[in-house]
Every structure is written in C-alpha cells, then in structure tokens.
Amino acid sequence: MYYLNLAACVFLIGVIIVEIWFILHVNKQIRIKGKDDFFTGALVMLFVILIFPLTENLQMIEIVRNILLLAALFATMAVRRGLTDRGVQKLFFTIPWEKLDEVLISEGQMNKVQVVFRTKTMRFKLIFPRFKLKELVFELQKHVDKVSLQKSLQKQI
C-alpha cells in the first residue's frame, strides 16, 4: 500500500507540474475568458473529499497524497478556459475551430451567458460574462458557420 501511495504522490506532482505549465503558457493565449460550470467542479471536489478524507489517524504518506490531490484540484481553477486563435480551450485540451459544428448561446445565470459547443460526437459548455456577449458573438462568427443566439439575448447585440 505504501508504494501505491508513493506512486500516487509522484503522479499528482506530475499533474501539478502540467497545470503550472498550462497556467504559464496557455493562459496567455485566451482572448475571451470563460468558466466551467461551478456545479461540476463542486461535485468532483465533494467526491474527492468523501473518498480521501483528511483525518488524523492516517500515515504520513497518505496525508501527503491527500494534500497533493487537493492542491491539484484547486490548481485546476487557475487554468483559464475560453476562446483562443486555435479554438476553444477547455481544462487540458483545445477543441479546434474546424471540429465545431454548432454553437448555441443562451441565458445562464443573472449576468452570465452559457455557450454550448457541439462537435460530431461531443458537447462542451462554457459560461461567459454577459457584458462580453457582443465580442463573444463576433469572435464565434469568425470561426463557426452555425452560431445560434437565444431570442432574449438578440436585443443586447
């Protein structure tokens, strides 16, 4: 069990290093910054805390593993998501503009808009500030042929 926890620690250190690389290099390429759904991130965090609880009666290597796991999860919040010149940047990957078939823009929360990007096989979602709606629509129309906007948002453009 010790070696399994040690391997998990090495893996998590590698994940943190990759996240630092994304923070330093990929964050500079984002033209319009978006966010992932808060509910999904909170759900992942809940499951991680339930599966790997922070208690006092653990061995030192298990405590280090849990701290590294939480650090890796919190570091994902520093990696930006949004629109770049190459495509839509999600957490650890980019969806190229050529692969996007359709983009749907709808009202989200009070001052946010939800943008759903569809490819042939997958659906991806990002949330953008409503005050950047005009800039967002123009940027999307440059790269994607089919951009659908909810009727209530059309008045704001």
Disulfide bonds with the S-S distance in Angstrom:
none
